[in-house]
Structures are given as C-alpha cells and as structure tokens.
C-alpha cells in the first residue's frame, strides 16, 4: 500500500494501479476473442497521404472517401457515446471519431478497452467535424497491439536528455521533432549514396574486425577470435582497405560504415559512429572538395535545411562555392605568428597555453591551430595545405615537401570532413608509418605496421583523392541538433547503478 507521506511511494502505487487497469482491459479483450497483439493489416495509407486527400474534401460534404489507416493512440477523450482519438503514424496525426451507433455494440466493447499508446487499425469515411477538424468517421476497428505501460506525462515526462536517449523508443513516440530528425537522417544518408552513385562510385564493405587498426591515430577496441586464437581490433577507420581496392582496379569506391574508437564521450564524440570514406583514382584533394560540396548541398536539400541558418548561435551559409583558406594563412591571421618560424609559433603557443617543451614544432603548430583558429571558423571553409609531418597518409605538394595536400572542412568551429591527395609512394609510406608508430603509444593506434598495405602499394596504387565525412556531425548540422547523441538512435551510456 502506498504511503501518502512518501511521494515516490505514491507514484509507484499509482503506476501499479494504472498497469492493473490496462491488464484488466487486456483480459477483457481476450475474453471477447480479440487478439490483443494483432495480425497483419494490409492496405493502410500513410496519414500524411490521407490528410492530403482530405484537403480536397468539402467541409460540408457527408460522402467523403473511404480510408484505411493504422497508428498509435496519442490522445483519447470520451463524450458519452462518442470517443475521439488522435491517431499518429510516422507521417503525421489525424482525428478519429468512434460512435457507438456507427461501429455497433461488438466493436464498442473493444473501444471501451482502448488506452493511450495502443496501436489500432481503422476503416472509415474521411470528412470534417463540426468544429472544423479533419476527421476519420470510423466504421470498423481492428485491435493491433495493447500497450501495457502508461505513457510519460505530457508535461513532466521525458525531459531528462539521458533518459530520452536510453529510452529512445519513447523519445521517438513523444519527443517533439525527434522522429522527424531521424527521418531526415535517413534522407541525408540516401542523398550521400545518390551523389556518389551518380558519379560512378561503387559502394563496398570492408572488414569491421581487423588484425591491425590503421588509417587513423586512435585507441581501438580489442577482442580475441577463439577459433583462430588471434587478437583482433574493431576498425578505427575505413581507409586502408578501400585503398587496397584502388590497387585492385576498383577506381571509385566508397563505404558508409561504423567505426569504433575507444575514446571519450562528448557532444561531438561517440565511441561508435558512422563514417563515409570515398576514394577516386586519378583525382586529388581538389576533386574531393568538389565532391564534398556536392554531397553537403544535396544532403541539405533533402533535409529541408535553408542555405543560410544559425547553428549553435553561429551563422552558416551553404552558398557555393565554399571558401578555401590556407592553414598557415589562417594561423597567421588569428595568432599573429609567423607559421614558418618555429620560435614565433612557440611564442604564440605559450601565450595560448599550449605545451611546447620537447614537442615537434609541427605538433605544437597543430595544437595552436586547434586552440585558436578552429573556433573562429564559421564556414563552411576548406582549410587546405597542412604541415606534412602530421599527415602520414598524404601526398606532398610538388616542390614543397613540407606541405601536405590535405583539407579539413570546418563549419561553426566543428570539423566536418577530412581529405587528402593520397600518398601512393610505398617506400615513403613505410617510412612515415615507422615515424608515426615511434611517436605513439601502442594502445593509442596501430599495434604494429600494416605490412600488407605497404605490399599492396608496391603493386601500384594510382594517384587518387580520398575523403572522409562524419555522417553524425553532418546530420547534427543539417538538423540543427546540439549534440551528437541527438542524431544517433542508440548512443552509448554509462550503466546506471
């Protein structure tokens, strides 16, 4: 029995009573011979389509078209021998009117067992209520699923962001605009594929389990294959296997896939995320800039994102062409240092609180850029021509070996894409891998050299451009979400005690 002086006890007691009432209705349905878990229900039209038809029905007409729909009950109100229902599917909502006289005594007994959250299918006539509400006047009802849990309170329910993410199914049902955001994500991914297919790219699938975590500097998740008795890692990037396909003559390839990095969690990082990587033989980083721009513009179009908008309080203008700015020019503009002078860079880094002691000058320059320049980039802006020493997979600029043909695309201070003119010199690639491995702890990146990739390069990889786009971040931008967790259906969380 609930203790009236204990609010939590009262809440638990109320929940038990509400669940009992729902189970009583479940038992009544079963006693009537009605399957509370439903059966196949063919021919239901999307509610958005029904509403489109309804707009052409005269308000005074009493002979509107016959319609069939299915969905979840989101509002239920009784007026004696009439029951009004707001029925929702993923395309929208519509009002139902169920009259005792119109549906007959047998169906009315089923109507009396309805609860918020139940899923039903109905047939009826489409028209307008006396109050001017588009309405389906129901003649037949089929019970499809009984909801045994009470929905969250409309005003005090799913307000905790973490709870919404943990119970995404409820967030999708009750969260304002949540379902629309994830539908937009689907449309954005379709648009990415469409742009690439139109340009002759083939979609492929690389291995998720790998012997060596390559293509990025990140800490992998580790596992063990029992049958082969070998250690394996979950991939941290898609790059090296896609480049192997360039060697094999698949000249334009891409993969949209999950990658895994055993690192921190934040509003812009999730350990499991979706990456697009695309590679084009005989291209370069300029080719990839054009491709990136085309992908983002098409994705924005299908998401309904305007050309000019604000994201996180910052202006974004997707009018093409996107700005292009050199890395060193931006560093000079923001910090006032001379990027070609290590002492000048070190002084600017010290002023910005960036550690300099015992570190390679280009690493200091990179950290200074991250600390001072990135946050100023409203964009979209392609930042081009990075220090070569921090780009081990990138071809050097002709006549300027200290500069790598690499770009990163920034929007509102967030990195959205990364691309190179790909390095295809196997001897230089092996040398750079060894340098990279010497400077990183084994648990941070590759446990060992990917010798098979070097061997593949020795067979000859054509000159190429390569691109990576973080799909989750792209969706964040185009749906104006503030956290990556708002665009990943099931983000990772620390277990609750």
C-alpha positions in Angstrom: 0.0 0.0 0.0 1.3 3.5 -0.9 2.5 5.7 1.9 0.7 9.1 1.4 3.6 10.9 3.0 6.1 9.4 0.6 5.8 10.9 -3.0 7.8 8.1 -4.5 5.6 5.5 -2.8 2.5 7.3 -4.2 4.0 7.3 -7.7 4.8 3.6 -7.5 1.4 2.8 -6.2 -0.3 4.9 -9.0 1.8 3.1 -11.6 0.8 -0.3 -10.3 -2.9 0.7 -10.4 -2.6 2.0 -13.9 -0.9 -1.1 -15.1 -3.5 -3.3 -13.4 -6.3 -1.3 -15.2 -4.5 -1.9 -18.6 -4.1 -5.6 -17.8 -7.8 -5.8 -16.9 -8.6 -4.4 -20.3 -6.2 -6.9 -21.9 -8.1 -9.7 -20.2 -11.4 -8.3 -21.4 -10.1 -8.3 -25.0 -9.0 -11.9 -24.7 -12.4 -12.9 -23.2 -14.1 -11.3 -26.2 -12.0 -13.4 -28.6 -9.9 -10.3 -29.7 -6.2 -10.9 -30.2 -4.6 -8.0 -28.2 -1.4 -8.4 -30.2 -2.9 -8.1 -33.6 -2.5 -9.6 -37.0 -1.5 -8.5 -40.5 -3.3 -5.3 -41.5 -3.0 -4.6 -45.2 -3.8 -1.5 -47.2 -3.3 1.2 -44.6 -2.3 4.5 -46.1 0.1 7.0 -44.5 -1.7 9.6 -42.5 0.1 12.4 -44.5 -1.4 11.0 -47.7 -4.9 10.8 -46.1 -4.6 14.4 -44.9 -3.6 15.5 -48.5 -6.8 13.8 -49.8 -8.8 15.4 -47.0 -7.8 18.9 -48.0 -9.8 18.4 -51.2 -12.9 17.3 -49.4 -15.6 20.0 -49.0 -16.2 21.0 -45.4 -19.9 20.4 -45.7 -19.6 17.0 -47.6 -21.0 13.9 -45.9 -19.8 11.5 -48.6 -16.0 11.7 -48.2 -13.8 8.9 -49.5 -13.3 5.6 -47.7 -9.9 5.4 -46.0 -7.9 2.8 -44.0 -5.2 3.8 -41.6 -3.2 2.4 -38.7 -1.2 4.0 -35.9 -0.8 4.7 -32.2 -3.3 6.4 -30.0 -1.8 9.6 -28.6 -4.9 11.3 -27.3 -8.2 9.7 -26.2 -11.3 11.5 -24.9 -14.7 10.2 -24.3 -18.0 12.1 -24.7 -20.6 9.5 -23.7 -21.5 7.5 -26.8 -18.7 9.2 -28.8 -14.9 8.7 -28.4 -12.4 10.9 -30.1 -8.9 9.7 -30.8 -5.7 11.3 -32.1 -4.0 8.7 -34.2 -0.3 9.1 -35.1 2.0 7.3 -37.5 5.4 8.4 -38.6 4.0 10.8 -41.2 1.6 12.7 -39.1 -1.6 12.7 -37.0 -5.4 12.7 -37.6 -8.5 12.7 -35.5 -10.8 9.7 -35.4 -14.4 9.7 -34.3 -15.8 6.5 -33.0 -19.6 6.5 -32.4 -21.4 3.7 -30.5 -24.2 3.7 -33.1 -21.8 3.8 -36.1 -19.5 1.0 -35.0 -22.1 -1.3 -33.4 -22.2 -2.9 -29.9 -19.4 -5.5 -30.5 -16.8 -3.1 -31.7 -17.9 -0.6 -29.0 -16.9 -3.1 -26.4 -13.4 -3.0 -28.0 -13.4 0.8 -28.0 -14.1 0.7 -24.2 -10.8 -1.2 -23.9 -8.7 1.4 -25.6 -5.8 3.2 -23.8 -3.2 5.8 -24.7 -0.4 4.1 -26.5 -2.5 1.3 -28.1 -2.0 0.6 -31.8 -5.1 0.2 -33.9 -6.2 0.0 -37.5 -9.5 1.5 -38.7 -11.7 1.9 -41.8 -13.9 4.8 -42.2 -15.1 7.9 -44.1 -12.9 10.9 -44.4 -14.5 14.3 -43.7 -14.6 17.2 -41.3 -16.0 17.5 -37.7 -18.4 20.2 -36.7 -15.5 22.1 -35.2 -13.6 22.1 -38.5 -11.2 19.3 -37.6 -10.2 16.8 -40.4 -11.7 13.5 -39.1 -12.0 9.9 -40.0 -15.5 8.7 -39.0 -14.8 5.1 -38.1 -17.0 2.2 -39.2 -14.6 -0.7 -38.5 -11.8 -1.1 -35.9 -9.1 -3.7 -35.6 -7.0 -4.0 -32.5 -3.3 -4.4 -33.4 -1.3 -4.0 -30.1 -2.1 -3.4 -26.5 0.2 -1.0 -24.6 0.7 -2.2 -21.0 2.9 0.7 -19.9 1.5 4.1 -19.1 2.9 6.8 -21.5 5.1 9.5 -19.9 3.3 12.6 -18.6 2.9 15.1 -21.4 4.4 18.0 -19.3 6.7 16.3 -16.8 7.7 13.2 -18.8 10.8 12.7 -20.9 12.7 15.9 -20.1 16.0 14.3 -19.0 18.2 14.1 -22.1 20.0 11.0 -20.9 16.7 9.2 -20.2 15.4 10.2 -23.6 18.4 8.6 -25.2 18.3 5.5 -23.1 14.6 5.1 -23.9 14.8 6.2 -27.5 11.6 4.3 -28.3 9.6 6.6 -26.1 11.6 9.7 -27.3 10.5 8.8 -30.8 6.9 8.5 -29.8 6.6 11.5 -27.6 9.6 13.8 -28.3 8.8 17.0 -30.3 10.5 16.7 -33.7 12.6 13.6 -32.7 11.2 11.3 -35.2 11.4 13.9 -38.0 15.1 14.3 -37.2 15.8 10.6 -37.6 13.8 10.5 -40.8 15.9 13.4 -42.0 19.0 11.4 -41.2 17.7 8.6 -43.4 17.1 11.0 -46.2 20.6 12.5 -45.8 22.3 9.1 -46.0 20.2 8.3 -49.1 21.4 11.6 -50.6 25.0 10.8 -49.9 24.7 7.5 -51.7 22.8 9.1 -54.6 25.5 11.7 -55.2 28.3 9.1 -55.2 26.4 6.6 -57.4 25.7 9.4 -59.9 29.5 9.9 -60.1 30.3 6.3 -60.8 31.3 5.2 -57.3 30.8 1.7 -56.1 29.6 1.0 -52.5 31.7 -1.7 -50.9 32.0 -3.2 -47.4 35.4 -3.6 -45.6 36.1 -5.7 -42.6 35.0 -4.5 -39.2 37.2 -6.9 -37.4 40.9 -6.3 -38.3 44.3 -7.5 -37.3 45.7 -4.0 -37.4 43.9 -0.8 -36.6 45.1 1.5 -39.3 44.1 4.7 -41.2 43.9 7.0 -38.1 45.7 7.7 -34.8 43.1 6.4 -32.2 42.8 3.8 -29.5 40.9 0.8 -30.8 38.6 -1.7 -29.0 40.3 -5.0 -28.7 38.9 -8.5 -28.8 40.0 -12.1 -29.4 39.0 -14.7 -32.1 38.8 -18.0 -30.3 38.9 -20.4 -33.3 41.9 -18.8 -34.8 43.4 -17.8 -31.4 44.4 -14.4 -32.6 43.9 -10.9 -31.2 41.7 -8.6 -33.3 40.5 -5.0 -33.1 37.4 -3.1 -34.2 38.3 -0.8 -37.1 39.1 2.8 -36.3 38.9 3.9 -40.0 37.9 2.6 -43.4 40.8 3.9 -45.3 43.4 1.2 -45.8 41.1 -1.5 -47.2 39.5 1.0 -49.6 42.9 1.9 -50.9 43.6 -1.7 -51.5 40.6 -1.7 -53.8 42.1 1.1 -55.8 45.2 -1.1 -56.3 42.9 -3.8 -57.5 41.4 -1.6 -60.2 38.1 -0.5 -58.5 38.8 3.1 -59.4 35.9 4.8 -57.5 34.8 3.2 -54.2 33.1 4.3 -51.0 31.9 2.9 -47.8 29.3 4.2 -45.3 30.1 2.3 -42.2 30.5 2.1 -38.5 33.9 2.8 -37.0 34.9 2.4 -33.3 37.3 4.4 -31.2 38.0 3.7 -27.6 38.0 7.3 -26.5 35.9 9.9 -24.7 32.3 10.8 -25.0 31.1 14.3 -25.6 28.5 16.3 -27.5 30.6 15.7 -30.6 32.1 12.3 -29.9 30.6 8.9 -29.5 32.8 5.7 -29.4 30.7 4.2 -32.2 30.0 6.5 -35.1 29.2 6.4 -38.9 31.8 7.5 -41.4 31.7 8.0 -45.1 35.0 7.4 -46.9 35.3 7.7 -50.7 38.4 7.3 -53.0 38.7 8.3 -56.6 41.6 7.2 -58.8 43.3 9.9 -60.8 41.8 12.6 -58.5 43.3 14.8 -55.8 42.2 16.8 -52.8 40.7 19.4 -55.2 38.5 16.6 -56.6 37.4 15.8 -53.1 36.5 19.4 -52.3 34.1 19.4 -55.3 32.6 16.1 -54.2 32.3 17.2 -50.5 30.4 20.4 -51.6 28.1 18.4 -53.8 27.3 15.9 -51.1 26.6 18.6 -48.5 24.4 20.6 -50.8 22.3 17.6 -51.8 22.0 16.5 -48.2 20.9 19.9 -47.1 18.3 19.9 -49.9 16.6 16.7 -48.8 16.8 17.7 -45.1 15.0 20.9 -45.9 17.9 22.9 -44.5 17.9 26.5 -45.7 21.0 27.9 -47.4 21.5 30.4 -44.6 20.8 29.4 -41.0 22.2 29.5 -37.5 23.7 26.5 -35.7 24.7 26.8 -32.0 24.3 30.5 -32.3 26.7 30.9 -35.2 25.9 31.8 -38.8 26.2 29.2 -41.5 26.0 30.0 -45.3 25.9 27.0 -47.6 26.0 29.1 -50.7 28.5 27.5 -53.1 31.4 27.7 -53.7 32.6 27.2 -50.2 35.5 29.3 -49.0 39.1 27.9 -49.3 41.8 29.2 -47.0 45.4 28.0 -46.4 46.3 26.6 -43.0 49.3 28.9 -42.5 47.4 32.0 -43.6 44.6 31.4 -41.0 47.2 30.7 -38.3 49.0 34.0 -39.1 45.7 35.9 -39.3 44.3 34.7 -35.9 47.5 34.5 -33.8 49.8 37.0 -35.5 52.7 34.4 -35.5 54.9 33.5 -38.5 53.9 29.9 -39.3 57.3 29.3 -41.0 59.3 30.3 -37.8 59.2 27.7 -35.0 60.2 30.2 -32.5 57.3 32.5 -33.4 54.9 29.6 -33.3 56.3 28.5 -29.9 55.8 32.0 -28.5 52.2 32.2 -29.7 51.6 28.7 -28.4 52.9 29.6 -24.9 50.6 32.7 -24.9 47.7 30.4 -25.8 48.6 27.9 -23.0 49.7 25.2 -25.5 52.5 22.9 -24.2 55.8 23.3 -26.2 58.6 21.6 -24.3 60.1 18.6 -26.0 57.5 18.6 -28.8 57.9 18.6 -32.6 57.3 22.1 -33.9 54.6 21.0 -36.3 52.7 19.2 -33.4 52.9 22.5 -31.5 51.6 24.3 -34.5 48.7 21.8 -34.9 47.7 22.2 -31.2 48.0 26.0 -31.6 45.7 25.9 -34.6 43.2 23.7 -32.7 43.3 26.0 -29.7 43.0 29.4 -31.5 41.8 29.1 -35.1 39.2 26.3 -35.3 36.7 28.1 -33.0 36.8 31.1 -35.3 35.8 29.2 -38.5 32.1 29.8 -39.1 32.4 28.4 -42.6 31.9 26.3 -44.3 35.6 26.8 -45.1 38.0 24.3 -46.6 41.3 24.7 -44.6 44.0 23.5 -47.1 47.7 22.6 -47.1 48.6 21.2 -43.7 52.1 20.6 -42.3 53.3 17.4 -43.9 54.8 15.9 -40.8 51.4 15.5 -39.2 49.8 13.9 -42.3 51.4 10.4 -42.8 49.0 9.2 -45.4 49.1 12.3 -47.6 51.0 13.3 -50.8 53.3 16.3 -50.5 52.9 19.4 -52.6 55.1 19.4 -55.7 58.2 21.4 -54.9 57.1 21.9 -51.3 57.7 18.6 -49.4 56.9 20.4 -46.1 53.3 20.9 -47.1 50.7 18.1 -47.4 47.8 18.3 -49.9 45.1 17.9 -47.3 42.0 19.8 -46.3 39.6 19.8 -43.4 36.2 21.3 -43.8 35.0 23.4 -40.8 31.5 24.6 -40.1 30.8 26.7 -37.0 34.1 25.6 -35.4 33.4 21.9 -36.0 35.4 19.6 -38.3 33.0 18.0 -40.7 35.3 16.4 -43.4 38.9 15.5 -43.9 40.5 14.7 -47.3 43.9 14.1 -48.9 45.7 13.7 -52.2 46.6 10.2 -51.3 50.2 9.1 -50.8 51.0 6.2 -53.2 54.8 6.0 -52.8 55.2 2.7 -50.9 58.8 3.5 -49.6 57.8 6.9 -48.3 54.6 5.5 -46.8 56.5 2.8 -44.9 59.0 5.4 -43.6 56.1 7.7 -42.4 54.3 4.7 -40.7 57.5 3.9 -38.8 57.9 7.5 -37.7 54.2 7.7 -36.6 54.5 4.4 -34.7 57.6 5.6 -32.9 55.7 8.7 -31.6 52.6 6.9 -30.4 51.9 4.5 -27.6 50.9 1.1 -29.0 47.5 1.3 -27.3 46.7 4.6 -28.9 46.9 3.5 -32.5 48.3 0.7 -34.6 49.7 -2.1 -32.6 52.1 -2.9 -35.5 52.8 -2.0 -39.0 50.2 -2.9 -41.7 52.8 -4.6 -43.9 50.2 -6.0 -46.2 49.0 -2.4 -47.1 52.6 -1.5 -47.9 52.9 -4.6 -50.1 49.7 -3.6 -51.9 51.1 -0.1 -52.6 54.2 -1.8 -54.1 52.0 -3.3 -56.7 50.9 0.2 -57.7 48.1 2.4 -56.5 47.0 5.1 -58.9 47.2 8.7 -57.9 44.0 9.4 -56.0 41.9 11.7 -53.9 40.3 10.4 -50.7 37.6 11.9 -48.5 36.1 11.2 -45.0 32.9 12.8 -43.7 31.5 12.2 -40.3 27.8 11.4 -41.0 26.6 12.0 -37.5 28.2 15.5 -37.5 26.7 16.3 -40.9 23.2 15.3 -39.6 23.8 17.4 -36.5 24.5 20.4 -38.6 21.6 19.9 -41.1 19.0 19.1 -38.5 20.3 21.8 -36.1 21.0 19.4 -33.3 23.3 20.5 -30.4 24.7 17.0 -29.5 25.8 14.0 -31.5 23.7 11.9 -29.1 20.6 13.6 -30.6 21.3 12.1 -34.0 22.4 8.6 -33.0 19.5 6.4 -32.3 21.2 4.4 -29.5 24.3 6.3 -28.1 26.4 4.6 -25.5 25.9 5.5 -21.8 27.5 4.5 -18.5 25.4 1.8 -16.9 23.0 3.1 -14.2 23.6 1.9 -10.7 
